[in-house]
Amino acid sequence: MKTAPVTASSGLIGSEVVAALAAAGWSVHGLDSNQRAVFFGPQGDTRWNQRRLEKEVARDRDPDPSDRPRG
């Protein structure tokens, strides 16, 4: 599986990139500092979008990586 880091992943464009990559089968690692909340206050907070993406984007997480085959 391909992996992609996405900066500003909770913002307007970044969240769409996350959704598109995940739909295409990529493993996505989102990075967002939520600076909109700093600049614009509570109404600029993007954490709601982060939580939405965490629920909607399927994540293939292995709770115990030591079980993976080595090769």
C-alpha positions as a printed NumPy array, in Angstrom:
array([[  0.   ,   0.   ,   0.   ],
       [  1.292,   3.445,  -0.893],
       [  1.591,   5.992,   1.896],
       [  1.145,   9.757,   1.605],
       [  1.698,  12.544,   4.134],
       [ -0.821,  15.375,   3.741],
       [ -0.131,  18.73 ,   5.371],
       [ -3.037,  20.972,   6.419],
       [ -5.101,  17.786,   6.336],
       [ -8.048,  19.219,   8.277],
       [ -8.431,  22.285,   6.08 ],
       [-10.589,  22.703,   2.992],
       [ -8.134,  21.473,   0.361],
       [ -6.118,  19.115,   2.561],
       [ -9.199,  17.245,   3.739],
       [-10.302,  16.696,   0.147],
       [ -6.824,  15.386,  -0.704],
       [ -7.034,  12.992,   2.268],
       [-10.438,  11.72 ,   1.139],
       [ -9.336,  11.303,  -2.496],
       [ -6.122,   9.459,  -1.628],
       [ -7.891,   7.177,   0.842],
       [-10.555,   6.392,  -1.773],
       [ -7.757,   5.501,  -4.199],
       [ -6.354,   2.994,  -1.689],
       [ -3.545,   5.032,  -0.174],
       [ -2.606,   5.016,   3.495],
       [ -2.756,   8.673,   4.551],
       [ -0.918,  10.379,   7.404],
       [ -2.519,  13.758,   8.03 ],
       [ -0.613,  16.632,   9.612],
       [ -2.414,  19.751,  10.793],
       [ -1.466,  22.348,  13.403],
       [ -4.953,  23.921,  13.435],
       [ -3.537,  27.432,  13.022],
       [ -6.947,  28.661,  11.838],
       [ -8.065,  28.442,  15.475],
       [ -5.125,  30.65 ,  16.458],
       [ -5.789,  33.228,  13.739],
       [ -9.607,  33.253,  13.728],
       [-10.542,  31.938,  17.165],
       [-12.969,  29.102,  17.926],
       [-14.998,  29.639,  14.743],
       [-11.857,  28.885,  12.695],
       [-11.118,  25.607,  14.471],
       [-10.761,  22.665,  12.047],
       [-10.76 ,  19.835,  14.581],
       [-14.365,  18.984,  13.651],
       [-13.117,  18.157,  10.165],
       [-10.263,  16.081,  11.569],
       [-12.733,  14.026,  13.611],
       [-14.961,  13.601,  10.543],
       [-12.04 ,  12.315,   8.473],
       [-10.953,   9.928,  11.215],
       [-14.426,   8.367,  11.146],
       [-14.933,   8.369,   7.376],
       [-11.489,   7.376,   6.142],
       [-10.891,   3.674,   6.659],
       [ -7.574,   3.066,   8.329],
       [ -5.728,  -0.198,   8.12 ],
       [ -4.163,  -0.277,  11.561],
       [ -2.29 ,  -3.213,  12.921],
       [ -2.403,  -3.066,  16.726],
       [  0.597,  -5.384,  17.056],
       [  3.211,  -4.784,  14.347],
       [  5.391,  -7.576,  15.776],
       [  2.928, -10.064,  14.181],
       [  3.884,  -8.925,  10.69 ],
       [  5.961, -11.292,   8.587],
       [  9.559, -10.252,   8.181],
       [ 11.309, -10.733,   4.962]])
